[in-house]
Each structure stands twice: as C-alpha cells, then as structure tokens.
Amino acid sequence: MFDKQTTWRERISYGLSDTASNFVFAMISTYLIYFYTDVFGISAGAVGTLFLVTRCIDAFDGPFFGVLIDRTQTRWGKARPYFLWLAVPLSVVFILTFTTPDLSDTGKIIYAYITYMALSILYSAINVPVTAILPSLSSSPKERTVIVTVRMIFAAIGSAIISICVLPLVDLIGQGDKQKGFFWTVVILAIVAAALFLIAFKNVREKVKPVAAEGKISMKDLVIVMKNNKPWIILVIFAFLYFLVFTIKMQSTVYYLTYNFNRPDLAAGILGVSTLSIVATIFIPALTNFFSKKVTMIVGLVVFAVGQLVVWFSSLNDSVVLLFAGAIIGVLGLGLIQPILFAMSADTVDYGEWKTGIRAQGFLSSAPAMGVKIGMGVGGALSGWLLAAGGYVPNQPQTKSALMAIEWSYIWVPIIGIAIAIFVMLFYNLDKTSNQMTKELESRKGETGGVNNEL
C-alpha cells in the first residue's frame, strides 16, 4: 500500500519553498530585461545575448545538481539539506544581481554576466531539490498531485507578490530613483525568501526510499534510465517550449503595455492577474480524477492560446476590458500547466525505476530543468534581439518596427510556441501505464521495506 499521506504542515512548508523560489524566478522572468535596459543601462541586443549565453551554460547545472542529490547521503535526506545550505547564499547573490554599481558600459555587461550566471546556478542548486524531493514525499501519484497543487498555489502566491508589489514598491522606495527602488525591494524579497527556505527545511521530511539498495549512480546508469524513458524525453522538450513561451511573454509585458497599449499604469494590474492561476490550480486534483494529466495539460495550453488572441483583439480597439479578459483567460490556462508538469516529472522517476531498476530521482527530476533553462535563455534572447531588430530605444516613443517587435514578443511567438508544445504533448503516453507501474513498484517496496518515515 502507499505510504501515509503528507500532513498539511508538510504540504504548506513544501509550498513555501516554491514561494521563495518564485521570488527569484518571477523577478528574473518579468523584470530583469527591463531592469537591464531601462534601469542599469545595457543595450537590448547585449541583454539578449547575455540571456542566451548564460542560460545555455547554466542549462547543464540542473543535471549536475540532480546527480549530486542522488549521491547525497545525510541524516536529513538527499534533497532537503540544500534548503539549509543555500538559502542565504542565494539571497545574497539575488541582491547583487539587482545592484547597479557605477561602471563603464563594458563593466556593466561583465558585472551582469557574473551576477546573473551566479544567481542562475544558485537558483538551480536550491530549486532542483524542490522538484527532486517530490518523489520522496509520497509514492502515491494522486497524493503527489495534491502536493504539487499545494506547491503551485504557493508558487502562484510568490509570483503574485512579485507581479503586484514590485513596481509600486520600487516607486515608493525609490521616489523616482529606480536603481534605489529595485535594490531595496530585492533586499526585502531576499530576506523573506531565505526565511521561507529554512521553514521548508525544518518541516518537510523525505519518506520514500528506493526499492534497491542505495549506492552511487554511475554515468552508465544515467544513460540507461534516459535511453529507456521516452516520457521523460518528451517532458524535457515540452519544458523547453513552455518556458520559452512563458519567458518571452512575461519579459515583454511591461514593454507592450507601455508602448503598444500606451497604458504603463496597467502593468501591475495585468501582471497581478497571475494570482488567478490559483483558481485553475485548485481544480487540478479533481480534473485529473476524470481526465488524464496529458489531456488536462493540453486543455490548459489551448486556453492560454485563446487568451493570447483575446489580448490581440483588445489592441485593435484599445479595450481595457478585453485586455484584462484575455489576460485572465491565459492565466487560467497557465494554472493547469506547471503543476501537472512537475507531477509528470515525478512520475517519470517511477517509470525509470520500473523499467530499469534504477531510481535516479535527482537526475530525472532535475534534467527537465535543462529544457527550462534553455527555453528561458532562448525566450530571453528573442525578447532582446527582437527589440534590437525593431530599433527599440528605452524611454522614448517607439517606431512602427519597434512596436511590431514588441507585439511579436508578447502575442505571436507565444502562440506559435504553444502550438508546437501541444503537438509534442500528443506523444506522451505514461498516463496509460501509471496504475500498473505504481502497483508493481509498491509490491517491490513491500518486499524490500522501501518506505522510511523518519529522517
């Protein structure tokens, strides 16, 4: 039988780890390109290249930290101790990334490369354990869906705080000085994030252990579990496409509302609509009881694309009502996607163990992060490059070509990416074998004592 369900204290504490993660993630995906171009004074083209280079290098740290987690043996477990070890270092580098030292143009670019790359690496080092710990919290697919749903609700809260509060805080604290405003806003966020990670460390427990005796996982083992895990490969590709779409849309939001819609005052409100993703997320356990994860995921993608089209229609007649309606529809679609993606990722860990006898939970849970990182890198690069190609000039009235570049970033590239992502998801078929897989793994665990309730 399945191990005991997690307590609400554990679920909430686990969710708070992603609230903390999303302080960093949302700041990067929503405001960093704007911060670099309009606050720190780096050209859009240089920022685009910075994002691509940094993310492509950073993409390989996810699997590295995954393997490191698989080889970690402590009295606190495999993934959990990283919350303790890295909470403060991540917060310090987070602050440095949004600091604006007085440097030459070249010096600013070098500083941005160093701090952004360091932040990306530390983010992976602490966020990979957030995902990798999930298969150890429960062996029940349904319970994992509940846990992930709670996690995504708290992740959405983190994103909402960033979306709603950051720009008003920057204005309030900076009093016209955006450099000062961003710095002290991030100081506050960094302190809270560190505290939340420490709460997660204190309250979360790793319960599920591998069927086989634990030991170091070799590179040969990793090749075997990758080669025999088609669902995992599909998720890596899907993660790349989804986060490309997510990044380019989020990073172009402020530009679109400022220059295309001529309503920069709506930025906090439109970004704050992301809070409503919680509404869709809450219904995921019920939806996945009636539909497969795959079908629910595809529905979310289609709903998001419809929202994009409504936003486009709103620009034809400057309708604020349609703008918000499109944003809300899109956010409800997004609310179905990320939670299921993480639940699917945990399922591929079980699938790998079922097929090969090797439970590489750290590597398999983290490797989709490689798709995430490259997707964010390409999305960020496209944002910067499209702005540069369109002739974007910060804080000035924009040319028609610049406005078209912003529109493509905000509307059309996301729609194209979503269409491709739907096609990729059609090949995912793990839902059909999940019940058989779970029963057989539970049977093996019953024979070997593979559940540990105390760590």
N, C-alpha and C positions, 0 to 999 in steps of 0.2 A: 504493500500500500504506500501511498505518498507520505512523505514526512509531514509533520504538523504544519499548519498554516503559520505564516508570519503574524506577529502581533501588529496592532495599529501603531504602536510606538516604533517598531522597526520600519514599517512601511513609510511612515511620515519622515523618520530620520533619513531613510534612504532617499526619499523625495527631496529633502533639504540639500542633499549633496548635489542634486542637479539644479536646484535653485542657485546655489553657489556657482556651479559650472556655467549656468546661463547668464550670470552677471558678466562673465568674461566673454562668452560666446556671442551674446547679443550686442555687447559693446563693439566687438570686432566686426561682426557681420552687418551691423546697422550704421555705426558711426565712424569707423576707423578711416574709411576712404575720405569722408567729409572732413574729419579731423586733420588728415594729412594734407589735403588740398587747400582747404579754406581756413585752417587754424595754424598749422605748422608751416605751410607754405611750400609744399613739394608739388611738382607738376603732376598732372593726371596721368600722363604717359609713364613717368617714372614710378608712380604708385602702382599702376597696372603690372609693370614688370616686377616690382617688389613683391606683390601678392603672388604672382605665378612662381617665381623662383623660390620664395620662402616656403610656400605650400608644397611644392614638388619635392623639395629637400625634406621638409617636415613630414611628408606623407609616409616615409619609411620608419618614423619613430613609433607609430602605432603598433605594427607587428613586433618591433623590438621590445616595447614595454609589455606586449602580450606574452612574449616568450619569457621575459623577466618575471612576470607574475606567475607563469606556470612553474618556474623554478624557485619561487619564493616559498620558504617554509618558516613561519613564525608562530608563536603561541596565539597571535591574533588572526591567523589565517593567511591567505595568499594575497588578496586584493585589498582588504580592509586597512592594513597598516599604511598604505600610501596616502590615505586621507590625513593621517597624523604627520607623516614625514614631510609632505609637500604643501600643506595648507598655507604656511607662512611664506615660503619662497615664491609660490605662485602669486600671492598678493603683492609682494614687493616688486616683482617684475611687471605686474599689471599696472602699478602706479608709474613705473619708469616709462612704460610704453606711451602713456598719455602725458608725459612731461615734455616741455618744449625748451630745451637749452638753446642759448643764443649761439648758433653755429652758422657756418657758410652753407651754401646750397648743397655742396658735396658732403659736408659734415652732417647735415640733416639727413641725407639719404643713408649714409653709413650708420648713423645712430638709429634710424628707423629699421634698417636691416637687422642690426644686432638685437634691439629690444623686441621687435616683433617676432623674430625667429626664436629668441629665448622664451617669450611668452607662449608661442605655439608649442614648443617642446614641453614646457612645464604643464601646459594645459593638457596635452596628451598623457603625460605621466600621471596625472591625477584623475583625468576623465576616463581613460581606458579602464582603470579599476572600477569606476562607477558602472560601466557596462559589463565588465568581466565578472563582477561579483554576483550578477543576477542568477546564473545557473546554480550557484551555491546557496542561494536563499531558499529555494524550493525546487523540488523535482516535478511538480505538477504544472503542466502547460497552462491550465486555467488560472492557477494561483499566480503564475508568473505574469499573466495578462493583467490581473488585478494589481500586482506590484508595479508593473510598468505604467499602468494607468495612473496610479497614485504618483509615481515618479514624474510623469508627463504633466500632471496637474501642477505640481510644484515647480517643474521646469517652466511651464507657461507663466506661473506667477513671477518667476525670476525675469523672464523676458518682458512681461508686462510692466514690471517695475522700471526696467531699462527704457522701454518704449515711452511710458507715460511721464516718468520723473526726470530723465536725464536732461533734456533740453531746458525745461523750466528751472532745474537746479543749476545748470550752467549759467543761465541768465541771472538767477537770484544771487548766486555766489560771486559770479564774475562781474556783475554790474557793468556789462559792456566789454569786459576783458574775457574773451572766450578761452584763452590759454589758462588763465587763473581758474575760470569756471570748470573747465574739463578736469584740471588737475585735482582740485579739492573734491569734486564729485566722485572721481575714481578712488580717491583715498577713502572716502566713506564706504563705497561699494567693496573695496578690497578688504577692509576690516570686517565687514559683515560676512563676506564670503569665507574668510578664514574661520570665523566662529562657526558657521554652518557646517563646514567640513569636519570640524572637531566634534560637533554634535553627532554627525553621522558615524564617525569612528567610535564614539562612546556607545552608541545604542544598537548598531547593526551587528548581526552575527552570521558567520558562514556555517551552514549546516550540512549541505550535501557534499559528500566526498566521492572521488572516482570509484568505479567498480573495481578496477585493477589496482594493485599496489602502487603507491605513488613513487615517482622517480623522475629523474631528469628526462625531459623530452628532447630527443635529438632532432637534427635538421632532417634526417631521413623520415622520422615520424611526421614532421610537419608537412613534408612533401606528400606523404601517404594520405594524410587527412584532407589536404587541399585537393589532391587529384580525385579523391573519391567523394567529394562533397559539392555536387552541382548546385544545390540550393544556396550554399554559401557563396559560390562564384557569382550567381545571379544577384545576390544581395550587395556584393561589392560594386558591381556595375550599376545597380539601381541607386546605391548611396551616392556614387559619383554624380549621376544625372540629377538626383533630387537636390543635393546640396549646391550644385552649380546653379540650379533654378532659384533656390532659396536665397543664395548669397547675392546674385546679381539683382534680384528684385529688392531685397532689403537695402542694399547699398545704394540703389538708385531712387529710393523713396523720397528722401529729402530733396534731391535734385528735381525730381518730377513735380512735386508739389510746389516747389519754389519757382521753377522756371516755366514748366509746361502748363500747370494749372493756375499759376500766379496766386497761390494761397499758401505761403510758407507757414502761416499761423495754424494750418490744419495738420501739420506734420505730427505733433504729439498725439492728436486725436486719432489719426489714421494708424499710426504705429501702436497706439493703445488698444485698438480694436483686436490686436493679437490676444488680448485677455480672453476673448470669446472662444478661443480654441479649446478652452477648458470644457465648454458646453458639449462639443463633439467628443472630446476625450472621455468624459464621464460615461458615455453610452457605449464605449468600445467593448467592455466585457459582455454586455447584452447583445451587441451586434455580432460578435464573434461566436456567440452561442447558436445563432441562427445561420450566419454566413461564415465562410472560411476567412482566415486572415487575408488571403490573397484578394478575394472579392471585395472585402471591406476597404482594403488598400486602394484598389482600382477606383472604387466609388469616390474615395477621398481625392484622388488625382483628377477625376472628371469634374468634381465640384469646384476644385481650385481653378481649373481652366475656365469654367463658366464664370467664375468671379472675375478673372482677368478680362474677359470680354465685356462684362458689365462696366468695369473700370474704364475700358477704352471708349465705350459708348458715352460714358459720363463726360469725357473730354470733348465730345462733339458739340455739346450744348452747355458746357460749364455747369453741369448739375452736381451740386454737392451731395444731394440725396443719393443719386446713382453712384457717386464715388464711394460713399460710405457703404451703400448696399453691396457693391462689388467687393469692397474690402472685407466685409463681414462674410459674404459667401465664400470667398477664397480662404479666409482664416478657418471657417468651419471644415473645409476640405483638408487643410493642413493638420487640423486637430486629430484627424483619423490616421495620418500617415506616420509620423515619427514614433508614436507609441508602438504601433504594430511592427515597424521596422526593428525596434530593439527587441521586441518579443520574438520575432522571427530569427534574429541573430542568436538568441539563447537557444532556440530550437535547433539551429544548425550545429551547435555544440553537441547536443544529444545525438543528432544524426551522425556526426563524425564518430562519436564513441560507439554507436550502434553498428556502423559499417566496419570500423577498423579496430575497435577495442582501445583506441587512444582518445583520452579526454583532454584535448588541448584547449581548455576553456579560455585561457588568457589570450592565446593567439587568435583563435577563431572569433572570439568576441571583439577583439581589437582590430583585426585586419580590415573589416569594413571601414574602419576609420581611415584607412589609406584611400579608399574611394571618397570618403567625406572630405579629407584634406585636399586631394587633387581637385575634387569638384569645387570646393571653396576657392582654391587657387585659380582655377580657370574662370570661375564666375567673377572673382575679384579682378582678375586681369582683363576680362572682357569689359567690365564696367569702366576701368581706367582707360583702356585702349579705345573704346567707343567714344568716350568723352574727348579724348585727344584727337581722334579722327574727325570728330564733328566740329573741332575748333573751340571747345569749351574754355571759357575764361572765368575764373572764380569772381563772384560778387559783381558781375556785370550783366547787362541784357544780352541774351544769347541769340546767335544766328539761327536760321532755319535748320541748317545742318546739325548744329549742336542740339537743338530741340528734338530733331528726329533721332539722334543718337541716344538721347535720354529716354525717348519713347520706346525704342527697341530694347533698351536695357530693362525697362520697367514692365513692358507689356508682352512683346512678341518673342523675345528669346526665352522667357519662362514658359510660354505656351508651347513652343517647339520642343523644349526640353521635356515637358510633361508628356507630350505625345510619344516621344521616344521611350520614356520611362514606363508608360503603360504597356508598350509593345514588349519591353524586356520582362515585365512582371508576368506576362502571359505564360512564360516558360517555367515559372516557379510552381512546383508540384508537391512540396513537402507536406502540405495540409492533408493530402490523401493517405499518407502513411504514418501520420503522427500518433494515432491511437495505438497501432501495432507496435511502433517503435518504443513508446513510453511504457507499455505493458512489459515488453521484453527487457528493457533496462531496469525496471522496478523488480522484475523477477531475479535478475542477476544481482542487484543490490541486496535483495533479501537473502541471497545465498552467501554474500561476502560481507554484509554489515556495512553498507556504503552510506549510512547517514550518521552524521555527527552533530549532536545538538549543543555541545559545549566547546567553545573555543576562547 
